[in-house]
Amino acid sequence: MIPNDPVMLLSFVNLKLRDFYDSLDALCDDLDVDRSEIEAKLSAINYTYNNERNQFV
């Protein structure tokens, strides 16, 4: 289960991307979560996924 709070979600996702996954798609596939849902929640606090950095910035 992933956090619902956008700020907690940001921290959770960026940590997982840094330590365990080489892409957002890999994280979503492994955790069985909807990429568009994560992106929408983080977009609400002005964060977008950066492919080159493999993190939300």
C-alpha positions in Angstrom: 0.0 0.0 0.0 1.3 3.4 -0.9 0.7 6.6 1.1 -2.4 8.8 0.2 -0.9 12.0 1.4 0.8 13.7 -1.5 3.9 14.8 0.5 4.3 11.3 2.0 3.8 9.8 -1.4 6.5 12.0 -2.9 9.0 10.9 -0.3 8.0 7.2 -0.6 8.1 7.1 -4.4 11.4 9.0 -4.7 13.0 6.7 -2.1 11.8 3.6 -3.9 13.0 5.0 -7.2 16.4 5.9 -5.8 17.0 2.6 -4.0 15.1 -0.1 -5.9 13.7 0.8 -9.3 15.2 2.1 -12.5 12.0 3.7 -13.7 8.5 4.8 -12.6 7.0 2.1 -14.8 9.0 -0.6 -13.0 7.9 0.7 -9.6 4.2 0.8 -10.7 4.4 -2.7 -12.2 6.0 -4.2 -9.1 3.7 -2.5 -6.6 0.7 -2.9 -8.8 -0.3 0.8 -8.8 -1.6 3.1 -11.4 1.1 5.4 -12.8 -1.4 8.1 -13.8 -2.8 8.1 -10.3 0.6 8.7 -8.8 1.4 11.4 -11.3 -1.9 13.1 -10.7 -1.4 13.2 -6.9 2.1 14.5 -7.2 1.1 17.0 -9.9 -1.3 18.5 -7.4 1.7 19.6 -5.3 3.6 20.7 -8.4 5.9 17.7 -8.9 6.4 15.8 -12.2 8.4 12.7 -13.1 11.8 13.4 -14.6 13.0 10.3 -16.7 16.6 11.3 -16.7 16.8 11.8 -13.0 14.4 8.9 -12.3 12.6 11.0 -9.6 9.8 13.5 -9.1 11.1 17.1 -9.2 
